[in-house]
Amino acid sequence: MRSAWKRCAAWRPGLAAGLVLLAGWAQAVQDLPGGPAVRQLNLQPAATRIAAEQYSLHTIVLLICVVIFVGVFGVMFWSILKHRKSLGHKAANFHESVTVEIAWTVVPFLIIILMGALATRTVVAMKDTSNADLTIKATGYQWKWGYDYINGEGQGISFLSTLDTRQRQMSDAGKPEGDDYLLRVDNPLVVPVNRKVRIVTTANDVIHAWGVPALGVKQDAIPGFVRDTWFRAERTGDFYGQCVELCGKEHAYMPIHVKVLSTEAYAAWVLGKQREIAAAADDPARTWTLDELVARGQQVYAANCAVCHRPDGRGGGPIKPLDGSAIVRSDPARQLDIVLHGAANGAMPSWKALTDTEIAAVVTFTKNAWSNQTGALVQPAQVAQARP
C-alpha cells in the first residue's frame, strides 16, 4: 500500500500542473459562435428552422418529463412521510384497483401519443430532401471528410477537409489554444445562405457520422450505403460539428466546419474554386495518363476541330481526314508543328491560343480515336518545347 502511495505521489506534481494548465485555458476560452459555448447547458442557438423546431421539441419533452418526475416522486415522498409507522399509520390491506390500472396505462399512452404528434411534422420535414438547390456528397475517411459538389452552383468542385495542422501540433504538445480548438480545418464546407443544401453521406472505411448541431443535422455515413439529410441556413457565419460516431483512434480529430456565405460571396467563392481547378487541370508540369488525355482531348476536339474535320474524323472537301491519316499516325512532332503553326496557307489555322494541355490532349485523342489507335500520347511538356 505504501509503495503504491509513493508511486501516486510521484505523479501528483504532473497531475497538478496539468489541471492548472487546463484551468487557465478554460478561463481564456470564450463562446464559439456557431459552436460550443463555455459551460453550455442547453442546445446550441439554432441557425435553421429545423434546428429551432428541434429546440422547441426538446424543451417541451423536457418539461413533460419534469412534470412527470415531480408528480411521481412527489406522491411517493408524500406517501413515505405521511404514512410512516412512526406516526402510527397502519398499512392498508387491499387488492388491485381496475381504475388505477386503467389510469396508469391510458395516461402514459396519451402522453406518448402527444409527444409523437408534436414530433411527427419535424421528423418528416427532416427527411424531405427533395427540391434541393445544392447537393453535396460528404464522404467519411479515417480521419477526414471529402466533399463533392454534385448538383447546383459549384457542381464539379471537390476537396478534402482535414484538421488544421496547427491544431494537431497543439494537441500533441498538450497546449490547447483558441476558442475553436480541434474544430479548425484547412478547407471548410462552403454553402450559400437561404438555400436548401442536401448532404449525401457515405464512408470509405468505417462508420462515421456527419453532424452540425446549430444546423440541426446528424446523419450516419456508412460504407457501401448512401444516406442523406438537408439544411437551410438562415444566417451567414461559421458553424461547427464533429464526427459523432466513434470511428477509431483519431475520432476526436475529425471536425466539421460549415461556412455559410451570402449569395454574392458564395458565387465569388465558386468562381475562385473553378479557376483553381482549371489551373490545376492545365498544369503543364503534370504528367497525364493516356485515358485522361483522350477524355480531355475529346472535349477539345468537339469544341474546336469537329466543325471542319467532322466528329468521325473523316473530313470533307478540301479538309483532309484525320482518321487513318499518315501524319496523325506518325511522329507526334510533325502533327504538333501543324497544330501550332497551321498549314496549307491558312486552311489549317494555327491553334497556339490553346493551352499546352489542350493541345497535348487533342493530339493524343486523334492518335487514339477512330481507326488510328496508335497508343501514342503527348504530354503538355512536349507541347511547351515545340512552341517557338
NUMAR-792462 format. One record per residue (C-alpha): residue number from 1; residue in one letter; z, y, x. Coordinates in pm, 1 decimal. Each point is the difference from the previous one (the first is absolute). Example, Ala and Ser with C-alpha at 12.3 -4.5 7.8 and 13.67 -1.06 7.14 Angstrom:
<rs>
num_residu_zz_yy_xx
1_a_780.0_-450.0_1230.0 $
2_s_-66.0_344.0_137.0 $
</rs>
This chain:
<rs>
num_residu_zz_yy_xx
1_m_0.0_0.0_0.0 $
2_r_90.6_240.7_281.8 $
3_s_-324.1_-71.0_185.2 $
4_a_-198.5_63.9_-316.0 $
5_w_184.3_326.0_-50.5 $
6_k_-74.7_101.0_360.1 $
7_r_-370.1_-69.3_-52.7 $
8_c_1.7_210.7_-315.5 $
9_a_184.8_274.2_187.4 $
10_a_-281.5_10.7_253.5 $
11_w_-245.8_77.5_-280.3 $
12_r_209.1_271.5_-164.2 $
13_p_-113.9_293.9_220.5 $
14_g_-367.2_-80.0_-60.5 $
15_l_58.1_-50.8_-371.6 $
16_a_187.1_327.5_-23.6 $
17_a_-277.7_181.2_184.2 $
18_g_-258.2_-148.7_-234.5 $
19_l_195.6_109.2_-305.8 $
20_v_36.9_351.0_139.1 $
21_l_-375.1_12.8_69.0 $
22_l_-85.9_-112.1_-351.8 $
23_a_251.9_239.6_-150.9 $
24_g_-148.2_290.6_194.1 $
25_w_-354.6_-95.9_-101.8 $
26_a_106.5_-37.8_-364.3 $
27_q_140.5_352.8_1.9 $
28_a_-326.0_137.1_144.0 $
29_v_-225.2_-181.1_-246.5 $
30_q_-111.6_193.8_-308.2 $
31_d_-159.4_-111.6_-325.2 $
32_l_-361.7_-110.2_47.4 $
33_p_-223.2_146.5_-275.2 $
34_g_-196.9_-285.3_-151.3 $
35_g_232.6_-251.4_164.7 $
36_p_365.8_-97.1_19.7 $
37_a_280.5_255.4_-22.9 $
38_v_333.9_15.6_177.4 $
39_r_266.8_-185.2_-203.7 $
40_q_-256.7_-65.7_-271.6 $
41_l_157.4_-158.0_-310.6 $
42_n_-295.4_-17.0_-236.0 $
43_l_-376.8_-44.4_-0.7 $
44_q_-221.0_238.1_195.8 $
45_p_-142.6_301.6_-188.9 $
46_a_-309.9_-115.5_-187.4 $
47_a_-344.8_119.3_109.0 $
48_t_-191.9_-188.4_-271.4 $
49_r_37.2_-42.8_-374.8 $
50_i_63.3_-371.8_42.8 $
51_a_279.6_68.1_250.3 $
52_a_156.3_249.4_-245.3 $
53_e_-9.9_-259.8_-277.1 $
54_q_155.8_-257.0_233.5 $
55_y_278.1_249.1_77.3 $
56_s_63.6_54.1_-373.8 $
57_l_5.4_-374.7_-69.6 $
58_h_236.4_-52.9_292.3 $
59_t_236.3_265.0_-139.9 $
60_i_-12.1_-134.9_-355.2 $
61_v_62.8_-360.4_104.4 $
62_l_278.6_111.6_232.8 $
63_l_168.7_187.6_-288.5 $
64_i_-34.0_-305.2_-225.1 $
65_c_158.6_-216.3_270.2 $
66_v_283.5_251.8_44.9 $
67_v_70.0_4.4_-373.9 $
68_i_4.2_-380.9_-10.7 $
69_f_222.8_-11.9_308.6 $
70_v_247.6_250.4_-142.2 $
71_g_-2.0_-169.1_-340.8 $
72_v_48.2_-356.3_126.3 $
73_f_254.5_75.0_271.9 $
74_g_173.4_261.1_-215.4 $
75_v_64.8_-255.1_-274.4 $
76_m_99.1_-260.5_258.6 $
77_f_254.9_220.0_179.4 $
78_w_130.5_140.0_-328.2 $
79_s_55.5_-355.9_-122.1 $
80_i_172.1_-97.9_324.9 $
81_l_235.6_298.7_-13.0 $
82_k_80.7_1.4_-371.2 $
83_h_23.6_-373.8_-53.4 $
84_r_193.7_-106.8_307.1 $
85_k_299.0_-231.7_-29.3 $
86_s_245.2_255.8_143.5 $
87_l_-43.2_205.1_-316.8 $
88_g_92.2_-300.8_-207.7 $
89_h_-353.1_-59.9_-121.1 $
90_k_-73.1_-353.7_-111.9 $
91_a_-345.4_-147.7_43.3 $
92_a_-196.3_-48.0_-320.1 $
93_n_-115.0_-345.3_-95.2 $
94_f_-352.3_12.2_-140.1 $
95_h_-333.2_-173.6_31.6 $
96_e_-354.1_137.9_39.4 $
97_s_-121.7_290.4_-213.3 $
98_v_-353.0_-15.6_-131.3 $
99_t_-7.5_376.7_-39.6 $
100_v_98.8_61.0_364.8 $
101_e_-249.5_-257.3_129.5 $
102_i_-280.9_157.3_-200.8 $
103_a_100.9_344.5_122.3 $
104_w_7.7_-88.1_369.7 $
105_t_-340.0_-169.2_-37.0 $
106_v_-179.9_262.4_-207.7 $
107_v_132.8_313.0_173.4 $
108_p_-109.6_-101.2_355.7 $
109_f_-333.3_-113.6_-141.2 $
110_l_-54.9_341.4_-161.7 $
111_i_98.5_175.2_323.3 $
112_i_-251.7_-206.5_198.2 $
113_i_-272.1_69.0_-259.0 $
114_l_78.0_372.3_23.4 $
115_m_-24.4_3.2_380.2 $
116_g_-319.0_-206.4_-9.2 $
117_a_-158.2_232.9_-255.5 $
118_l_83.2_303.0_213.4 $
119_a_-145.6_-161.7_312.9 $
120_t_-314.9_-154.7_-150.2 $
121_r_-211.7_316.7_-6.5 $
122_t_83.9_83.3_361.6 $
123_v_-59.3_-355.0_124.4 $
124_v_-338.1_-14.9_-176.5 $
125_a_-96.2_338.6_147.4 $
126_m_102.0_-118.5_348.8 $
127_k_-252.3_-284.2_-25.6 $
128_d_-289.0_209.2_-134.0 $
129_t_-212.3_52.7_312.2 $
130_s_-322.1_73.5_-192.7 $
131_n_-207.4_317.5_39.3 $
132_a_133.1_79.9_345.9 $
133_d_-141.3_302.6_182.3 $
134_l_64.5_-160.6_337.4 $
135_t_45.8_-364.3_103.0 $
136_i_167.2_-85.1_329.9 $
137_k_70.2_-345.9_139.9 $
138_a_332.8_-28.6_182.3 $
139_t_17.1_-303.1_228.9 $
140_g_330.4_-103.4_151.5 $
141_y_10.1_-118.3_359.1 $
142_q_288.7_-92.8_226.3 $
143_w_94.9_284.5_28.4 $
144_k_-223.6_278.3_-123.3 $
145_w_-217.8_95.3_-297.3 $
146_g_-378.0_10.9_-16.3 $
147_y_-165.7_235.3_-249.7 $
148_d_-357.9_-29.1_-127.8 $
149_y_-136.3_260.5_-241.3 $
150_i_-208.5_-217.8_-230.6 $
151_n_-111.9_233.0_-280.4 $
152_g_9.9_369.5_-71.9 $
153_e_-4.9_300.6_231.2 $
154_g_51.0_-126.8_351.2 $
155_q_-166.7_-337.4_-57.7 $
156_g_-58.7_-176.8_330.7 $
157_i_298.3_148.8_184.1 $
158_s_220.0_-262.1_166.2 $
159_f_291.1_21.8_240.9 $
160_l_328.2_-161.3_103.6 $
161_s_336.7_165.1_-56.9 $
162_t_261.5_-89.5_260.2 $
163_l_349.2_121.7_79.8 $
164_d_-15.4_304.6_225.7 $
165_t_49.3_-94.1_365.7 $
166_r_278.9_255.0_44.0 $
167_q_192.9_-161.6_-285.6 $
168_r_-12.9_-338.2_171.9 $
169_q_120.7_154.0_326.6 $
170_m_297.3_160.4_-176.1 $
171_s_86.2_-331.4_-161.5 $
172_d_-22.1_-190.3_327.5 $
173_a_220.7_259.4_167.4 $
174_g_252.2_-0.2_-283.6 $
175_k_-37.9_376.7_-41.5 $
176_p_-124.5_77.9_-353.0 $
177_e_-121.0_354.0_-63.3 $
178_g_-150.2_190.3_-290.0 $
179_d_9.2_-25.1_-378.1 $
180_d_-299.8_-236.4_-3.3 $
181_y_138.2_-252.6_249.4 $
182_l_-199.7_-328.2_-27.3 $
183_l_-214.4_156.4_-274.9 $
184_r_-251.9_194.7_210.4 $
185_v_-341.4_-162.7_47.0 $
186_d_-308.1_82.2_203.0 $
187_n_-242.1_-1.7_-295.5 $
188_p_144.5_74.0_-346.1 $
189_l_-178.6_-103.1_-318.8 $
190_v_-163.4_318.0_-134.6 $
191_v_-74.1_44.2_-372.8 $
192_p_-80.6_293.8_-231.0 $
193_v_248.7_145.1_-246.9 $
194_n_-40.9_-63.7_-374.8 $
195_r_-240.9_-288.5_54.8 $
196_k_56.1_-358.5_-107.2 $
197_v_22.2_-206.8_317.7 $
198_r_-27.8_-376.9_-29.9 $
199_i_161.2_-196.4_282.0 $
200_v_-134.4_-353.7_52.6 $
201_t_243.2_-202.9_208.7 $
202_t_-44.2_-311.6_208.8 $
203_a_128.9_-130.1_334.0 $
204_n_-141.9_-152.9_314.0 $
205_d_291.1_-220.2_106.9 $
206_v_324.1_-12.7_-202.6 $
207_i_123.1_157.5_-323.7 $
208_h_52.4_375.9_22.5 $
209_a_63.0_256.2_-274.2 $
210_w_-138.1_354.1_-35.5 $
211_g_256.1_230.5_-152.9 $
212_v_57.3_376.3_-22.6 $
213_p_303.5_85.5_-219.5 $
214_a_-91.5_362.5_-76.7 $
215_l_-341.7_-113.9_-127.8 $
216_g_148.7_-279.8_-211.8 $
217_v_-204.3_-277.9_161.1 $
218_k_94.4_-333.3_152.3 $
219_q_-247.6_-286.5_25.0 $
220_d_13.9_-322.1_200.2 $
221_a_-278.5_-59.8_252.8 $
222_i_-61.5_-375.4_15.0 $
223_p_-243.0_-180.4_235.0 $
224_g_-293.7_-142.0_-192.7 $
225_f_78.9_200.2_-314.2 $
226_v_-99.5_344.4_-124.7 $
227_r_251.8_202.9_-200.1 $
228_d_-21.5_362.4_-109.9 $
229_t_206.8_297.2_-110.7 $
230_w_-64.2_371.5_-43.4 $
231_f_149.6_347.3_10.7 $
232_r_-95.3_357.8_-79.8 $
233_a_193.7_247.6_214.2 $
234_e_80.3_318.5_-190.2 $
235_r_82.3_210.8_303.5 $
236_t_-113.3_26.1_358.2 $
237_g_222.4_-104.2_287.7 $
238_d_103.6_-295.1_213.1 $
239_f_149.0_-312.5_-157.4 $
240_y_154.9_-287.6_186.9 $
241_g_58.4_-367.7_-58.6 $
242_q_25.4_-324.6_190.0 $
243_c_-104.7_-361.3_-18.3 $
244_v_256.4_-133.6_-247.6 $
245_e_-51.3_-369.9_62.0 $
246_l_169.8_-158.1_300.5 $
247_c_-303.6_-81.5_215.8 $
248_g_128.8_-74.8_349.0 $
249_k_196.2_133.6_292.8 $
250_e_-160.7_345.9_-13.0 $
251_h_23.7_43.5_-375.6 $
252_a_192.1_325.5_54.6 $
253_y_-291.0_144.8_200.2 $
254_m_-256.1_-10.6_-281.5 $
255_p_29.7_334.5_-182.5 $
256_i_-232.4_151.5_-258.0 $
257_h_-89.2_368.8_4.2 $
258_v_-209.0_142.9_-284.5 $
259_k_-127.5_356.1_46.0 $
260_v_-107.5_164.1_-326.4 $
261_l_-239.3_292.9_49.8 $
262_s_-161.9_252.6_-228.8 $
263_t_-350.6_-81.1_-117.5 $
264_e_-154.1_240.2_249.9 $
265_a_212.4_-116.8_291.8 $
266_y_-76.5_-363.4_-82.6 $
267_a_-374.7_68.9_-5.8 $
268_a_30.2_163.0_342.8 $
269_w_197.9_-299.6_130.6 $
270_v_-265.3_-240.4_-129.2 $
271_l_-276.5_201.8_168.1 $
272_g_188.1_-1.6_327.5 $
273_k_60.3_-374.4_-17.1 $
274_q_-362.9_-69.2_-80.5 $
275_r_-105.2_204.7_301.1 $
276_e_239.4_-197.4_217.8 $
277_i_-148.2_-325.0_-129.4 $
278_a_-353.8_123.1_58.4 $
279_a_88.0_112.8_350.7 $
280_a_156.5_-335.9_77.3 $
281_a_-297.2_-183.5_-147.2 $
282_d_-242.3_198.1_215.8 $
283_d_200.1_-18.1_321.0 $
284_p_-269.6_-50.3_265.2 $
285_a_245.4_-183.6_224.8 $
286_r_64.9_-266.7_-259.5 $
287_t_-150.0_-345.5_48.2 $
288_w_-143.5_-131.5_-325.8 $
289_t_-67.0_-354.1_-112.3 $
290_l_-343.8_-108.4_-115.8 $
291_d_110.7_-31.9_-363.8 $
292_e_159.3_347.5_4.8 $
293_l_-313.5_161.8_143.1 $
294_v_-230.4_-179.2_-245.1 $
295_a_213.3_106.9_-298.6 $
296_r_14.4_361.0_117.2 $
297_g_-366.9_-0.9_98.6 $
298_q_-107.1_-119.0_-343.6 $
299_q_158.7_312.0_-149.0 $
300_v_-165.5_227.6_255.3 $
301_y_-336.8_-167.8_-55.4 $
302_a_22.0_36.0_-378.8 $
303_a_86.9_369.4_30.0 $
304_n_-253.0_100.6_267.3 $
305_c_-267.4_-260.4_71.0 $
306_a_-74.3_-192.7_-318.9 $
307_v_-205.7_283.2_-150.7 $
308_c_-279.1_-53.8_254.5 $
309_h_51.8_-350.1_135.3 $
310_r_95.2_-138.1_-345.0 $
311_p_320.8_-194.9_-74.4 $
312_d_-172.3_-324.7_99.0 $
313_g_-112.6_146.5_335.6 $
314_r_-369.4_-62.5_-65.2 $
315_g_-112.7_361.5_18.7 $
316_g_-313.3_121.9_-174.9 $
317_g_-320.2_189.9_84.6 $
318_p_38.9_172.1_337.9 $
319_i_369.2_-94.3_14.8 $
320_k_35.2_-304.0_221.7 $
321_p_213.4_-290.8_-116.2 $
322_l_333.2_-77.7_165.4 $
323_d_16.4_-355.7_-128.8 $
324_g_-159.5_-209.5_273.4 $
325_s_-65.3_302.6_222.3 $
326_a_-45.1_-79.5_368.9 $
327_i_175.7_326.2_89.7 $
328_v_302.9_-85.7_-214.5 $
329_r_17.5_-349.5_144.6 $
330_s_-37.2_119.9_360.3 $
331_d_233.8_175.8_242.7 $
332_p_234.1_238.3_-188.6 $
333_a_-77.0_280.7_244.5 $
334_r_-354.8_37.9_-132.6 $
335_q_111.0_19.3_-362.4 $
336_l_279.9_242.6_88.8 $
337_d_-250.4_228.9_169.9 $
338_i_-212.7_12.5_-315.9 $
339_v_295.7_60.8_-231.4 $
340_l_137.8_274.6_220.8 $
341_h_-323.3_181.6_89.5 $
342_g_-244.0_-96.5_-275.3 $
343_a_-353.9_-134.1_35.3 $
344_a_-357.4_22.5_-129.8 $
345_n_-14.0_380.1_28.2 $
346_g_289.6_47.0_-239.0 $
347_a_-92.1_-264.8_-254.1 $
348_m_316.2_-168.2_118.8 $
349_p_248.3_291.8_25.9 $
350_s_282.8_27.9_247.6 $
351_w_339.9_-110.7_-134.3 $
352_k_215.9_167.1_264.2 $
353_a_202.8_160.2_-278.1 $
354_l_155.2_-338.2_-77.6 $
355_t_314.4_-91.5_189.9 $
356_d_-3.2_-255.4_279.4 $
357_t_174.6_-246.2_-227.2 $
358_e_-250.5_49.8_-283.2 $
359_i_-298.6_-49.5_231.6 $
360_a_157.6_-306.7_161.8 $
361_a_71.9_-142.1_-343.6 $
362_v_-345.4_56.0_-149.1 $
363_v_-176.2_-139.7_308.0 $
364_t_224.5_-306.0_-6.7 $
365_f_-65.7_-39.4_-371.7 $
366_t_-379.0_1.1_40.2 $
367_k_23.8_-253.2_283.2 $
368_n_190.3_-239.3_-224.1 $
369_a_-144.7_69.4_-345.7 $
370_w_-275.3_-175.2_-190.7 $
371_s_-184.3_-248.4_223.5 $
372_n_99.0_162.8_329.0 $
373_q_340.7_-163.6_52.4 $
374_t_3.6_63.3_374.6 $
375_g_378.3_-8.9_34.6 $
376_a_-19.7_308.4_221.9 $
377_l_231.5_295.2_-48.2 $
378_v_20.6_353.1_135.6 $
379_q_331.7_173.5_66.6 $
380_p_51.1_377.3_-46.1 $
381_a_57.0_34.5_374.8 $
382_q_-357.8_-119.6_61.9 $
383_v_-131.1_266.1_-236.9 $
384_a_200.6_266.4_182.7 $
385_q_-156.6_-109.4_328.1 $
386_a_-351.0_6.8_-151.4 $
387_r_30.7_360.6_-115.7 $
388_p_-152.1_256.8_242.0 $
</rs>
